[in-house]
């Protein structure tokens, strides 16, 4: 009996240590994540999601009583799998077009955000902070 108690106490200690490590890992991961800019353009949908936009409309017309989202997704996935490459081609083309529009919007966004950062960082003076401090020290010593 004594042996079993010491083993269970040891397991509790190990479990507590593992929980501490896990909590530490999540805190470190949260710090590493970069913040997303909400003004940035959203990524474009893939070919399947372009297909699903149209499929949802036709599915609702054919089955107006069906309110389950899972049924629409399941039926759309099954139809997508059964389609040939030639049937998928229009959706792939639409997805590529949306991707090109996204890339243009992303470039414009990058230009705007980089330009704004440079303008905001400038002060009235073109001098670096070390030059400003040097002048202040010279005036103080005079």
Buried (B, 14 or more C-beta within 10 A) or exposed (E): EEEEEEEEEEEEEEEEEEEEEEEEEEEEEEEEEEEEEEEEBEEBBBBBEBBBEEBBEEBEEEEEEEEEEEEBBEBBBEBBEEEEEEEBEEBBEBBEEBBEEBEEBEEEBEEEEEEEEEEEEEEEEEEEEEEEEEEEEEEEEE
